[in-house]
Structure formats: structure tokens, C-alpha cells
Amino acid sequence: MNATTQRYRKAGEAKDIDMLMSTLAPAVVFRSPLSARAGFAGHAQVRQLFTVALGALRDLRYHTDVGDDRTRMLAATARLGRHELEEAALVRLGDDGLIEEVTLWIRPLPALTAMMAALGPGLARAAGRPALAAFVGASVRPLAFMTDFGDRTMVPLVTPKGD
């Protein structure tokens, strides 16, 4: 197991932002699971993102850390409201052993849209833009509702039943 990703995992589970930031290179890049347009670069942006994200998540637990000295794949489970989610993070480390890049994936879709509904307004509030937070929340809530509704009502209708 890599010492940096072990500290990253421990920090995430403990919601220790300072320890988490100590694992990241100053020019770290975070690639969002929500949009190719939503990227975060550098300590200030990534700190703000992780502060909001870890504030929304409960019971974050990493269970897998595989790879080599430069590239690691981390997997975790967490809760966001009533949603259980799984995340996979592709982590690339630099020559100094610090994390230079994180690319995140989240499943299932209702948990991903719930994350969008939590992060968008939370990031706008953290940036001191309360009106934008309200607008983003109002814009994203219908999508979160529809994916949750579809998962609870439509998916069971089209899922094959066992014999």
C-alpha cells in the first residue's frame, strides 16, 4: 500500500481537511464525476471542494487501494442523505510522492445527482454567492428528483425477475 494514499484515505474518513491537503501537490488537479466542465486546480480550489464534499458525506470508508508507486485506484463507500454511494478514484502521484491528479467516479446515478444537488449550492455558498446557491439548488433539484424517482419506480419495472 502506498503511504500517501493511505494518509489520503485516513484523512477522508476522518474528515481531516488539513491532513488531506498534505497529501496533495500544490498544483493538484481534481476531475469531477459530474461534468467535464467542472474541474478544480490547486490547493485553494480543491480544499474548498473537499470541505463541501466531506461536509455532505457520512460514513466514508475506503476498502480498496491498488496500483503502483505512480498510479493508484481507490474505492470507497459512503452515504449522502438517504443514498448509499460507491466511488472510485484514479490517483496519480508525482516524483515527490504527492498526489498530482484525482479523477473521481460515483455510482449509482441517484447518488451522483444527489451529490450534484449538495455540491453545487455548497460551493456557491462557500464562494460567498448565496443567490447563486439558491439558483443552482433550484436548477439541480429536479434532476436529482427524477433520477431518484426513476430508480425507485421505473428500474424495478424493467429489471428481470429471477425464476
C-alpha positions, -999 to 999 in steps of 0.1 A, spaced: 0 0 0 12 35 -8 19 57 22 4 88 6 -28 72 -4 -30 56 30 -29 91 46 -54 104 20 -78 76 29 -74 81 66 -79 119 62 -110 114 41 -126 90 66 -117 114 95 -128 144 75 -94 160 83 -90 186 56 -55 196 67 -42 161 66 -59 155 32 -44 186 18 -9 175 30 -12 145 5 -18 168 -25 7 186 -47 3 224 -48 -8 222 -84 -32 192 -79 -59 188 -104 -93 172 -95 -115 159 -123 -152 159 -113 -175 130 -118 -203 155 -125 -191 174 -156 -161 177 -178 -165 215 -173 -162 212 -135 -125 209 -128 -106 221 -98 -69 230 -97 -46 240 -70 -49 238 -32 -74 266 -27 -100 252 -51 -95 216 -41 -97 225 -4 -130 243 -9 -143 213 -29 -132 187 -3 -146 208 25 -180 209 10 -180 173 -2 -168 158 31 -193 180 49 -221 164 29 -209 128 31 -213 104 60 -197 71 68 -169 74 42 -150 41 42 -122 32 18 -120 -6 11 -96 -9 -19 -62 7 -27 -44 -9 -56 -18 1 -81 19 10 -82 40 39 -69 27 64 -95 -9 53 -102 -34 41 -76 -71 32 -78 -90 38 -46 -126 26 -39 -149 37 -11 -185 36 1 -203 65 18 -238 79 25 -252 111 12 -286 117 27 -305 85 22 -283 74 -7 -256 49 -5 -228 56 -29 -197 40 -42 -168 60 -55 -137 51 -74 -108 75 -76 -79 73 -100 -50 89 -83 -17 99 -100 13 107 -78 44 128 -87 81 122 -82 77 137 -47 51 112 -37 23 138 -36 -10 134 -54 -10 154 -86 -43 143 -101 -75 128 -88 -102 116 -112 -134 105 -95 -164 83 -105 -196 79 -84 -224 54 -87 -253 48 -87 -269 77 -107 -293 88 -80 -263 92 -56 -244 111 -82 -272 136 -88 -277 139 -51 -241 148 -49 -246 174 -76 -275 188 -56 -254 191 -25 -221 203 -40 -234 230 -64 -252 251 -38 -225 243 -12 -197 255 -35 -216 287 -43 -222 294 -6 -185 287 1 -176 313 -26 -199 339 -9 -226 337 -36 -259 329 -17 -281 339 -46 -262 316 -70 -265 288 -44 -303 292 -44 -304 293 -82 -281 262 -86 -301 243 -60 -334 251 -78 -319 240 -111 -304 207 -99 -332 195 -76 -355 184 -105 -327 162 -119 -320 147 -85 -357 140 -80 -361 124 -114 -332 101 -111 -342 91 -76 -379 86 -87 -368 66 -118 -345 44 -97 -372 36 -71 -402 32 -95 -391 26 -131 -360 4 -127 -379 -23 -108 -404 -24 -137 -378 -32 -163 -354 -53 -141 -356 -91 -150 -370 -112 -122 -354 -144 -110 -370 -177 -119 
